[in-house]
Amino acid sequence: MNQVFLIGVAPWIPPLRIVAAGVVGAVVLLFVLVALLQLVAPKLTAIARATAKEAMLQPLFWVLLAVGLFLVGALFPFLPYNTFGEDIKVVKDQGLTLIMAMAVVLAVWTASVSVSEEIEGRTALTVLSKPIARWHFVVGKFVGILFPVAVLFIVLGALFLSTVSFKLKYDARETSNPPPTAKQCEAEMVSAVPGLALAFMRAVVLASIGVAISTRLSMLPNLIICGAIYVLGHLVPTLVNSTVGQLEYVPFVANLLALVLPMLEHFDIYGAISTGHKVTWDFLGWAGLYCVLYSVVALLVALLLFEDRDLA
């Protein structure tokens, strides 16, 4: 019955059932995690809910979402990249980079507004005058920031995967090549899923850094420092490799930076996309473990900075 129904349907459409199932699964998982958090730490969850609601009411959230929908869904698939049949790789790299960048901007901006402005505006003092610990405030803010980031990833990620499936068929038509099969579109689309997971991990790490900095500094310094960390986090591996054979203190400084700064190169799969290699589950597992450990350390630093902060 299904095979009869799919006769005459464009080959890029059947793989979208995976996207639909993934969206439903992601939304269910998100609400299950919120429900579990509510049972374990209701005070923390209350702060997270208020932070998420505040973030999603910001104009920035809707601007980023609208711009992302336009670029990913209406511009990237139709741009000619003149790559001799490799346009799909450029679309995947551009889409992943755009979604990651928007998520990072949203996370850092929300951290600055939600944490530093509440501290400076004495709102945090009012909240902490209730039976709420300071760690509830910090961790709740972090969790609340991740909720709109996750929503952004779910919406733009679903459109991005659909675009990847469509792009394969579109390129075949533009280059007068044989049309791809549904399995080929599905394989190309599924190969981009690890990139979304790694992009989300990168946003989580930078969100934890943004929360830590926001406990002491205002919005503008936070944005500048997070931007510098983002750039240095990609340059650290190159810096460490280039110091081999140099004076002793040069490798020491490079290794110190590698220890303190996040190794954002761990979450970059442009090389895998450009060479057509698949990202293994082992790689995703180690990247996820690094993301969790670094975020926990950043939140511990945030707690230390916030513990003796004078809110009055």
N, C-alpha and C positions, 0 to 999 in steps of 0.2 A: 504493500500500500504506500509506504513512504517512498520507495523507489519510483513508483508511478507518479506520485505527487511532485517529486523533484525533477522529473523530466522537463526540460525547457527552462528551469530556474538557473540563473547565473551562478557559476561555480563558487563565487565568493560569498554567496548568501548562506548555504548550509553550514559552514563552519561557525557562523554567528551564534548557533545554539550553544556552543561552548562559552561564548562571551556572556550570553544570557544566564547560563548556569553559574558562571563565575561571579557575576554581579549579585545574583540572589544569595550565593554562598557567602560572599564578602559582607553583604548587609546583615545576614543572619548572624554571622560570626561576630560582627561589630556589636550588635545588640546583646548577644549572649555574654560577651566580655563585659559590657556595661552592667548587665544584670548581676553577674558574678561579683564584680567590683562593688556593687551596691550592697550585696550580702556581707562581703568581707570588711569593707571600709565605707560606711554610709556617709561619714563626714567628708572624706576625701572625694567621694563621688558627687556630693552636692557642689563642691567647689569646681570639679571638673565639668559638671553640667552647665553651671553658670558661665564658665570660661568658654566652653564650646558654643553656647548660645550667643554670647557676646561676639565671638569671632565670626560666626556665620551671619551676623547682622551687620558686620562692617561692609562698607562699599567695596573695599579692596577684595574681599572674597568673591563677590559677584563680578567685579571687573576682571579678575584673573580667570574666573570660570568662563566668562563670555569670550575673552580673548583666546583662551585655550581651545574652546569649542570651534571658534572660527579658523584658527591656524591649523589645528589638527584635522578638522573635518572638511574644511572648504578650501584651504590653500595648499598645504603640503602635498596632498595626493595628486594635484594637477600641475604642479610646477615642473617644468622640464629641467632636469639636472645634467643632461648630456653626459651620462656615465656609461653609455654603451650597454644598456641592459641591466645596470646595477642600481637603478634609481631606488629600488625597494630598500637597499641597505642605507641609503641616505635618509629616506623617510623614517626608518626605524630609529636611526641615530638622532635625527632632529626631533622626533616626537618624544623620545625618552629624555633628551636634554631639556626640552621645553617643559615637560611635566615636572621633572625634578626641580628645575629652576623656580617654577611657580610655587611649588610646594615649600621650597626653602624660604622664599620671600614671604609667603604667608606665615610660616612657622616663626621666623625671626621677628617679623613685624608684630604678630600677635603676642609673642613673648614680651616684646618691648612695651606694648600698650597695656597688656593685662597684668604684668608684674611690676615694672618700674613705675608706671603712672599710678597704679593703685597704692604703691608705697609712698610716692611723693604726694599723692592726694589724700593721704591718711585713710583711705578706704581699707587698706590692709589692717590698720590698727583697729578699726571697727569690727572686722571679721575675726581677728585674733582675740578680741575681748570676750568672745563667746568661747565655750569649751572646745576649741579647735587648736591643735598643736601646730607649730610652725612647719613641721614636715608635712602635715596634711595640706597646708597652703601651697608649698613648693611642688610636691608631687601631684597634687590635684590640678595645679596650673599646667604642669607638663602633660598630664593625661588629657586635659581639656583642649590643649593646643593640638594634640595629635588627632582629635576627632574630626575637625574640619579638614585637616590635611588628608586623612583617610577618605573623607567624602570626595575631596578634589581628585584623589587618585582613582577612586571607583568610577566617577563620571568620565573624566578625561581618559582613563585607562581603557574603559569599554569602547569609547569612540576611537581611540588610537589603534586598538586591536582590529576593530572593524575596518579601519582605514588601511591597515597592512594587508588584510585579506583582499580588499577592493583594489589596492594598488597593483597587485600581481596581475590581476585580470586587465586593468587599465593599461599597464605597460605592454602587455601582449598585444592588445588592440592597436596601440600607438606605433609599435614596431613591426606590425604585421606578422607576428609570430603565432604559432598555434596557441589557442586559449589554454590556460592552466586547468587542471582538474580540481575538484573540491578538496581532494587530499593534499594537493600541493599548496593550495591556499591555507588550509588548516595547519600544515606543517610550518609554513612561513609565519603564521600568526602565533602559533604556540611557541616558536623560538624566541619571540619578543617578550614573553611573560616573565622570564627571569630578570630581564632588564627593568621591568616595572617594580619587581620585588627589591632589587638592589637600589633603585632610585628612591624607594620609600625608606629603606634603611638609612640612606644618606641624609634624607630629610629629618629622620628621627634623631640622628647624631647631632646635627646642627641645631635642632630644636632644643636639645638638652643643653648645648653650649649657650644658646640664646637665653634660656631660663637662668642659667648660672650667672651670666653677665648682667642680666636685668635686675638681679638682687642688689647690685651696687651702682650700676650706671644707667643713665637715661637712654632714650631711644636712639638718638643719633650716634653716640659712641658705640652702642651695641651693634647697630647696623654696620658701622665701619669695621669694627673688630671682627664680626662674623664674616664680613666680606674678605678681610685679610686672611682669616683662618681658612676660608674656602679655597683661596688661591694657593696658600702655602701647603694646605693639605694635599693638593695635587702635585706640588713640586717636591715634597719631602723625599719620596723614593728616588727621584732623579738626583737630588742633592746628596743623599747618602751614598749612592753609587759613584758620584763624581768626586767624592772626597777620598777614595781609596788611594793610598800612597802619598797623601798630603801630610802636613805637619800634624802632630798628635792632637792638638787642641781643635783642629778643624773637623776631623771625624767625630770628636767628642761632642761638639756643638751640634753637628748634623744629627747624631744619634739621639741627643737630648731633645731636639725638636721633633724627631720621629716618635719619641716616647710620649711627649706632651700633646702634640697636635694630632688630630685624627688622620689616619691614613685613608683618605678619600679615594685613592686609586683602587682600593679593594672593591669599591662599588661601581667601577667603570668597566663596561663590557664592550666599548667601541671596538677594541681589537678583535673580540670574538665575533662581533657583527660583521666587520669588514672582511674577515677571513672565512666566515661561514661556519665557525666552530660552535658547538653547543656548550652552554654553561652547565656544568655538572651539579648534581645535588650536593656533593661534598663541598664544592666551592660556595654554594648558597648557604650551606650549614655553617661553615666557618665564618662567612661574612655576617650571618645573623648573630652568631656568638660574639663576634667582635663588636657589632652594633649594640648588643645588650650590655656587654661589659663596659664599653666606653660611655654609654648613656648613664649607667649606674654610677660610674666614677664622677661624671659631670654633675649628676644630681647630688652626690655626696658633697662635692665642692660647693654647690649651690646652697646646701643646708648649712655648711660651715660659714659661708659668707653671710647668710641670712640670720643665723642664730644670734649673733651679737649686733645686728643692725638695729639702730635706734629708730623706732617707728614714730616716736612722738615729736 
